[in-house]
């Protein structure tokens, strides 16, 4: 039979183990939230990519809205990457806990955003040129 001191020691160990697991869980949740915020801020979603790739975006208003919203999001993301990469320390101070794109990672994000928006901007300019050509005729 064990005494009350042994039971207290086991209880303290169990509480310490529980507290350690809770701290680890909280750290993982915080890391996950930071990664999700990073992706939301600097990457285009599948819906954004689909909106940018939609053929005939000018035919339906809802398609055009999604197209321009995706272009705006890409521009905001690129601005955010440039801001963070320009002064990572200041960005960290202003955004505690945020993941900061720097160096090669920032360059890769910018290239990815450029690649995602090159064709849509070309499509937009071609549409504008056709519209201006028709208006002038």
Secondary structure by P-SEA (a helix, b strand, c coil): cccaaaaaaaaaaaaaaaaaaaaaaaaaaaaaaaaaaaaacccccaaaaaaaacccccccaaaaaaaaaaaaaaaaaaaaaaaaaacaaaaaaacccbbbbcaaaaaaaaaaaaaacaaaaaaaaaaaaaaaaaaac
